[in-house]
């Protein structure tokens, strides 16, 4: 899940990555362990909600979001 200032990834093997992009623009330092449990839970919930969306509306929304991110 990529936002304007962060990147959060959950891998199938259970590993997780979090990058604060203004601080780590090259995504070299995984700072997930520095997040509180509450923050990690919120990221997981948001990622899970994104994964459960299906259909053209969510594809269109994803394309619009991607376009916004690439226009920075």
C-alpha positions as CSV (number, residue, x, y, z in Angstrom):
1,X,0.0,0.0,0.0
2,X,1.7,3.2,-1.2
3,X,0.7,6.6,0.0
4,X,2.2,10.0,-0.6
5,X,4.5,9.7,2.4
6,X,4.7,6.0,3.2
7,X,4.9,2.4,1.8
8,X,3.5,-0.6,3.7
9,X,3.9,-4.2,2.5
10,X,2.7,-7.5,4.0
11,X,4.3,-10.6,2.4
12,X,2.8,-14.0,2.2
13,X,5.4,-15.4,4.6
14,X,4.3,-12.9,7.3
15,X,7.1,-10.4,6.9
16,X,6.1,-6.7,6.9
17,X,7.8,-3.5,5.7
18,X,7.1,0.1,6.4
19,X,9.0,3.0,4.8
20,X,8.6,6.7,5.7
21,X,9.3,8.0,2.3
22,X,10.4,11.6,3.2
23,X,12.9,10.1,5.6
24,X,13.7,6.9,3.5
25,X,13.0,7.8,-0.2
26,X,15.0,4.8,-1.5
27,X,13.1,2.4,0.8
28,X,16.3,1.0,2.3
29,X,15.4,0.9,6.0
30,X,12.4,-1.1,7.1
31,X,11.0,0.8,10.0
32,X,7.9,-1.4,10.7
33,X,9.2,-2.5,14.1
34,X,9.3,1.1,15.2
35,X,5.6,1.5,14.7
36,X,3.2,0.9,17.7
37,X,1.0,-2.1,17.7
38,X,-2.0,0.2,17.1
39,X,-0.3,1.8,14.0
40,X,0.6,-1.7,12.6
41,X,-3.0,-2.9,13.2
42,X,-4.4,0.2,11.4
43,X,-2.1,-0.4,8.4
44,X,-3.1,-4.1,8.3
45,X,-6.8,-3.2,8.5
46,X,-6.5,-0.6,5.7
47,X,-4.5,-3.0,3.5
48,X,-7.0,-5.8,4.2
49,X,-9.9,-3.5,3.2
50,X,-8.2,-2.6,0.0
51,X,-7.7,-6.3,-0.9
52,X,-11.4,-7.1,-0.3
53,X,-12.6,-4.6,-2.9
54,X,-13.6,-6.1,-6.3
55,X,-15.1,-4.8,-9.5
56,X,-14.7,-2.0,-11.9
57,X,-15.2,0.8,-9.3
58,X,-12.3,-0.3,-7.2
59,X,-10.1,-0.7,-10.3
60,X,-11.0,2.8,-11.5
61,X,-10.3,4.2,-8.0
62,X,-6.9,2.4,-7.9
63,X,-6.0,3.8,-11.3
64,X,-7.0,7.3,-10.2
65,X,-4.9,6.9,-7.0
66,X,-1.9,5.6,-9.0
67,X,-2.2,8.6,-11.3
68,X,-2.2,11.0,-8.4
69,X,0.9,9.4,-7.0
70,X,2.8,9.5,-10.3
71,X,2.0,13.2,-10.7
72,X,3.9,14.3,-7.6
